[in-house]
Amino acid sequence: MDSLQLLSRIRNIPLVSARLVEGFLSGNYRSVFKGPGLEFDEVREYSTGDDVRSIDWNVTSRMGSPYVKTFREEREMALLLMIDVSASLQTGSGTYRKADTAAIISALLAHSAVHNNDRVGAVFFSDRIEKWVPPMKGRNHLMRLVQDMASIEPKGRGSDLSCAIACVEQSMKRRGICILVSDFRIPPAYRQMSMLARKHDLIAVKITDPADRKVPETGLMEVQDPESGMIIKSFGFSPGYRKDYEDFWLADHIFWQRECRRRGIDSMVIDTEDDPARALLSFFRRRKGK
Amino acid sequence: MLIFENPGYLLLLTLLIPSIYFSHFFRGRGGLVPVSIGLWKSSTFKPKNYFLRFILFLSSASFWAGIICIIFAIAGPSFVEKEKIYLSRGIDIVFVLDESPSMAALDFPPTNRFDASKEVIRKFVKAREHDPVGLVTFAAEAALRIPPTLDTEGFLDELETLKLMELGNGTAVGLGIAIAALHMQDSTAEEKVIILITDGENNAGEIVPESAADIAAGMGIRIYTIGIGTRGEVPIEYEDPETGKIITGRYDSDFDEELLMEIAETTNGKYYFAPSTNALEGIMDVIDSLESSEKRVKIKTTSRSGYRQLTILAMILIFADFFIKKVIFREVF
C-alpha cells in the first residue's frame, strides 16, 4: 500500500475520530488525568471588576498599587505519538503492512486530539530519532503530521525505544498522554517505559501481523529479518518448525503483556487484519468501563 | 594427457566465487521474504532445522559442482595422446666392439675398457632413437650380436649381456668390419656408419683389416675408428669363460694406430685416440654430432573429447539440486 492510498484512507478519518473523541479524550479518560487545572500566567495592575481574591498582596505592597495574579486555564492537553518506523514494520502478510496500520492508528488519534482542541506531537523513531514534531494545535499542524505519517522514509533499520523515550522525557516537560505505536520487535526497554509511565499516561499499542505469529504452510523459503538482515531457511511444511516459531513469539507476546500489566502501562494489540478504528473504539470503551 | 581446447573459458571459474557469494551470502540478494524474525539487537528466533540446512547445503554444492562441470565442458577437455613417427630413415650405425682379453685392462676407471665402451655405446644409442643401431663383437672370431634395429630397448638389453672373450682370444679387426659391412649391404639407409672400438693389433681372422675397409668403402660405409687404452704397462683382470678362473696380471698395452688411421682414411671416416673415459665420451659426442641426420618427424595425436560425459554429469548435478529444492522442499522462490 503506497502513501497515496494511505493518505486517502486517512482523509476519511475525521468521521471516525469524532466518535473516538467521545470515548477517548473527553469524559472519563480526562478525569483520570490529574493535571493542576489552572496555571499561573502573569501579574498585572488591578482594574475595576477584577476579583479581589486574586490580588497578589506581595506585589501590591512592593509596588504601592494593587496587582492581581492572572491564571490561564490549562484546558488543552498534549498528546504525543511515539511511532516506530523501523524496518520490521515494513512487513505484513495481508493488504496492510504493519507500518500502514500504525499510520492509520496514529492519524486517528491525532485527528481526535485536534478535534478536541488538544495539542498533538509525534516522534518517529527507528534506531535513531527520525523526526520530531513538537506538540501543537490546529488543523494545519494536523495535516502536516498526517502527511509525515504517510510518507516518512526511515533512514535507520533497527528500533531503539530507549532513545525515543529519552527524547520524549526531555521535550515533554508537562504531563501528557504518550501513545507508543510499535510492533515491539525492539530490544526490551521496560525500565525506561515505566519511568515514562510515571510521568505521563503511557499507552502501548502493539501492531501485530499473522505472519508474526504463524508460519504459513508453504515450502522452502529464505526468510530475512528486515532489521538485522539475518537469513534463515524456513520450511513451513515442517510441523516442528512451525511449532518452534509459534512458541517463540507466543512467549515473547506473553512476556510483553505481563511486563506492561506489571508496570501499569495500558496496552492494546491491533492486528493488521483488524479495522484500526473499530479496535481503538472498543479499546477506549473498555477503558471507560474500568 | 588432459588438455583444454579453449582454455580461455576456464576464466569463467573466477566468476564462481562472486556468484556463489551473491546467491548464498549476500544479504541484499533477491528472493528473500521479509519477515521479522527477531527483536532488534536482542533475542532472535533460531530454527533448529540442522538436517534441512545440511541437505540444502549438499544440494547447493551439487548445483555449483554442476556449474563447474559445465564450465569445464565449455573449455573442451580432451585426452590427447601423442606419438612420434619418423618419416625419414636415419643413419645405419653398427658398433664393432673389441672383446679380446686386453679390453679387460683396468685403465678406464671405474672399471675396464670394455665396460667403459659399453657405457658410452649405451648413452649414444639412447640419444638416437630414430637411427637403426647394430652391434658386432669380435675377438678371435667376429659375430653379429644385433642387426641394425630401431628397438633401442632390445639393443640395450643385449648390450648388457655381453661378456669378454666369448669369441676366443685374439683380435680379428678385419673380420669384425667385414661382418658389419656384410649386414649393412642390403640397408636402404642413405648413410651407413661403422664405429670400431678396439685396443689391439689385428692378429686373427681371415680377412685383413685393409681389405675389409676397402669393401666397406665400396659400399659407402664410413668407419670411425677409436683406439682405446693407454700405452705402456697396465693392470689387467678378467674371468676366463672356459675355466671360470679370474686371471689377473699386467699387460703391456699397445695398439696399431696406423692401421686404424688407414681404415678411417680409406672409408672417409676418422680416427680417434681415447686414452681415458672422458676422452671416449668426448669422442662419442663428436661422432654423434658429425653423424646427425635431418629428422623428419610427424606427431600423430589421438584425442578423446570428454565434454559429453561432463555435460551429462552437470545435468545430473543441477537436476539433483532442482529436484531437492523444488520438488522435495517445494521452494517458493
Boltz contact constraints between the chains, C-beta under 6 A:
constraints:
  - contact:
      token1: [A, 88]
      token2: [B, 36]
      max_distance: 6.0
  - contact:
      token1: [A, 91]
      token2: [B, 34]
      max_distance: 6.0
  - contact:
      token1: [A, 91]
      token2: [B, 35]
      max_distance: 6.0
  - contact:
      token1: [A, 91]
      token2: [B, 36]
      max_distance: 6.0
  - contact:
      token1: [A, 158]
      token2: [B, 40]
      max_distance: 6.0
  - contact:
      token1: [A, 159]
      token2: [B, 40]
      max_distance: 6.0
  - contact:
      token1: [A, 185]
      token2: [B, 36]
      max_distance: 6.0
  - contact:
      token1: [A, 185]
      token2: [B, 39]
      max_distance: 6.0
  - contact:
      token1: [A, 186]
      token2: [B, 40]
      max_distance: 6.0
  - contact:
      token1: [A, 187]
      token2: [B, 39]
      max_distance: 6.0
  - contact:
      token1: [A, 187]
      token2: [B, 40]
      max_distance: 6.0
  - contact:
      token1: [A, 187]
      token2: [B, 41]
      max_distance: 6.0
  - contact:
      token1: [A, 187]
      token2: [B, 42]
      max_distance: 6.0
  - contact:
      token1: [A, 211]
      token2: [B, 35]
      max_distance: 6.0
  - contact:
      token1: [A, 218]
      token2: [B, 332]
      max_distance: 6.0
  - contact:
      token1: [A, 219]
      token2: [B, 329]
      max_distance: 6.0
  - contact:
      token1: [A, 219]
      token2: [B, 330]
      max_distance: 6.0
  - contact:
      token1: [A, 219]
      token2: [B, 331]
      max_distance: 6.0
  - contact:
      token1: [A, 219]
      token2: [B, 332]
      max_distance: 6.0
  - contact:
      token1: [A, 220]
      token2: [B, 329]
      max_distance: 6.0
  - contact:
      token1: [A, 220]
      token2: [B, 331]
      max_distance: 6.0
  - contact:
      token1: [A, 221]
      token2: [B, 33]
      max_distance: 6.0
  - contact:
      token1: [A, 221]
      token2: [B, 332]
      max_distance: 6.0
  - contact:
      token1: [A, 222]
      token2: [B, 32]
      max_distance: 6.0
  - contact:
      token1: [A, 223]
      token2: [B, 33]
      max_distance: 6.0
  - contact:
      token1: [A, 223]
      token2: [B, 35]
      max_distance: 6.0
  - contact:
      token1: [A, 224]
      token2: [B, 32]
      max_distance: 6.0
  - contact:
      token1: [A, 224]
      token2: [B, 34]
      max_distance: 6.0
  - contact:
      token1: [A, 225]
      token2: [B, 37]
      max_distance: 6.0
  - contact:
      token1: [A, 225]
      token2: [B, 38]
      max_distance: 6.0
  - contact:
      token1: [A, 226]
      token2: [B, 34]
      max_distance: 6.0
  - contact:
      token1: [A, 227]
      token2: [B, 40]
      max_distance: 6.0
  - contact:
      token1: [A, 229]
      token2: [B, 27]
      max_distance: 6.0
  - contact:
      token1: [A, 232]
      token2: [B, 47]
      max_distance: 6.0
  - contact:
      token1: [A, 233]
      token2: [B, 53]
      max_distance: 6.0
  - contact:
      token1: [A, 235]
      token2: [B, 52]
      max_distance: 6.0
  - contact:
      token1: [A, 241]
      token2: [B, 47]
      max_distance: 6.0
  - contact:
      token1: [A, 241]
      token2: [B, 49]
      max_distance: 6.0
  - contact:
      token1: [A, 248]
      token2: [B, 45]
      max_distance: 6.0
